[in-house]
Amino acid sequence: FLQAHPGLQVELGAGERRVDVVREGYDCVVRTGDVADPSLVARRLGMAPVVSCASPGYLARHGTPRSLEELAGHHLVEFAVAFGQKREGFEYPLPGGGHASLEIPVAITVDNGEAYVGAAVAGLGLIQLPRFAVREALAAGRLVEVLPELPAAPMPVSLLYPLQRHVPRRVREVMDWLG
């Protein structure tokens, strides 16, 4: 992208904080999860499959769950954008469509993606997150997928930009490049 647009300067942030696109002056951001901000246009880029996993050590101590009922006695590592928010639980598909959450005790709550994966690798509990975030840990055997037949809902990935009459050319170029 930068080779095709040598005059463009890109600032790339990969933090967990949800930036205020309009107030902080961002041209556009890529965000996972649902978007409910009327001041933004959300262009869906795709859906990221979500995987449930835990470390081999955790599974050796607690057993590998083969059903929702077997999650009794397990713990979650919880991810929170802000501490004190409502707990999500272990998400699973419903037979007729949609998804529900099963409340499971939380071992630790973190607010950072690296800490989330790190806590699971350290054997503190089960996690659910987009597969792309744990691809390497799964391939290396640091994490193991569990209950693949009960996947959480895929996570939307969207390009967000401020609602305005004229979309700047630089934003249109990013939109075209991302597809």
Salt bridges, closest charged atoms under 4 A:
ASP20 OD2 - ARG23 NH2 3.54
GLU24 OE2 - ARG17 NH1 2.90
ASP27 OD2 - ARG170 NE 2.71
GLU78 OE1 - ARG87 NE 3.53
GLU145 OE1 - ARG131 NH2 3.08
GLU173 OE1 - HIS5 NE2 3.37
GLU173 OE2 - ARG169 NE 3.49
